[in-house]
Amino acid sequence: MQIGEAAKQTSLSVDAIRFYERRALLPKLARTTGRFRVYSQDDVTRLQFIREMQSLGFSLSEIKQLLDLRGRKVEACASVRELLTAKVTAIRSKIEELKKLESELTADLRKCNRELQHRKMHRAGACPVLETENQRK
């Protein structure tokens, strides 16, 4: 099949498929006499795997490692576990960072709400968040 059909079957854009080819995530493809690339069902399966792994947050280099491991089947399990463990650890770290950020933003939002409530009965003061930011520097 040609690239348009492969794109349709994988829900990827033609540009994305070409990008993956340039990054050597696909093996060298056969070409027609008209120089069109020919994609097999295995190529489509590989592209679907790439798309799925990207949606799980894997980088292209990590996906390349996973693709290389795919061919080894049984022997690959320990290596795949290492990659997955590293990914889970990174995600947990990111979650903690996001929780801290959420807490800081929520505290700032409360300051803004208090100031806006205060302004209903008193003269307006400086934004407490901006004042706090200046004091932090």
C-alpha positions in Angstrom: 0.0 0.0 0.0 1.1 3.6 -0.5 1.7 6.2 2.3 -1.8 7.6 2.1 -3.4 4.3 2.8 -0.9 3.6 5.6 -1.7 7.0 7.1 -5.4 6.2 7.0 -5.0 2.8 8.6 -2.8 4.2 11.4 -4.6 7.6 12.0 -1.2 9.2 11.4 -0.5 12.1 9.0 1.7 11.5 6.0 4.2 13.9 7.4 4.3 12.0 10.7 5.1 8.7 8.8 7.8 10.4 6.8 9.2 11.9 10.0 9.3 8.4 11.5 11.1 7.1 8.4 13.7 9.8 8.7 14.2 8.9 12.3 14.8 5.3 11.3 11.8 4.0 13.2 10.8 2.1 10.1 13.0 -0.2 8.1 14.0 0.8 4.5 10.8 0.4 2.4 10.4 -1.1 -0.9 9.6 1.2 -3.8 7.6 0.9 -6.9 9.0 1.6 -10.3 7.5 5.1 -9.9 9.6 5.5 -6.7 6.6 5.4 -4.4 7.2 3.8 -1.1 5.3 0.5 -0.5 4.1 -0.2 3.0 3.3 -3.7 4.2 0.8 -4.7 6.9 3.9 -5.2 9.2 4.8 -1.6 8.6 1.3 -0.5 9.5 1.4 -2.6 12.7 4.8 -1.0 13.5 3.4 2.5 12.9 0.4 1.7 15.2 2.8 0.6 17.9 4.8 3.8 17.5 1.7 5.9 17.8 0.6 4.0 20.9 3.9 4.3 22.6 4.0 8.0 21.9 0.6 8.4 23.5 2.0 6.7 26.6 4.7 9.4 26.8 7.7 7.5 25.4 10.2 9.6 23.5 11.3 8.6 20.0 14.6 7.2 21.2 12.7 5.1 23.8 10.4 3.9 21.1 13.3 3.0 19.0 14.7 0.9 21.9 11.3 -0.8 22.3 11.1 -1.5 18.6 14.5 -3.1 18.7 13.5 -5.2 21.6 10.2 -6.3 19.9 12.2 -8.6 17.7 13.8 -10.4 20.6 10.5 -11.4 22.1 11.3 -13.5 25.3 14.7 -12.1 25.9 13.4 -8.6 25.8 11.2 -8.7 28.9 13.8 -7.6 31.4 14.8 -4.7 29.2 11.2 -3.6 28.6 10.6 -3.8 32.4 13.6 -1.4 32.9 12.2 1.0 30.4 8.7 0.9 31.9 10.1 1.3 35.5 12.1 4.4 34.4 9.0 5.8 32.7 6.8 5.2 35.8 9.4 6.8 38.0 9.6 9.9 35.7 5.8 10.2 35.6 5.5 10.0 39.4 8.2 12.7 39.8 6.3 14.9 37.3 3.0 14.3 39.2 4.7 15.5 42.4 6.0 18.6 40.6 2.5 19.3 39.3 0.9 18.8 42.7 3.3 21.4 44.1 2.5 23.8 41.3 -1.2 23.3 41.8 -0.8 24.0 45.5 1.1 27.3 44.8 -1.4 28.4 42.2 -4.3 27.6 44.4 -2.8 29.7 47.2 -2.3 32.6 44.8 -5.8 32.2 43.6 -7.1 32.5 47.2 -5.0 35.7 47.7 -6.6 37.2 44.6 -10.1 36.2 45.7 -9.5 37.7 49.1 -8.3 41.0 47.6 -11.2 41.2 45.2 -13.6 40.5 48.0 -11.9 43.2 50.1 -12.3 45.7 47.3 -16.0 45.5 47.5 -15.9 47.4 50.8 -12.5 49.1 50.8 -10.2 50.9 48.5 -8.3 48.7 46.1 -4.8 47.6 47.0 -2.0 46.1 45.0 -2.5 42.6 43.7 -1.1 40.4 46.5 0.2 37.8 44.1 2.3 40.4 42.2 3.5 41.8 45.5 4.5 38.3 46.7 6.3 37.7 43.4 8.3 40.8 43.9 9.2 39.8 47.4 10.4 36.4 46.3 13.0 37.8 43.9 
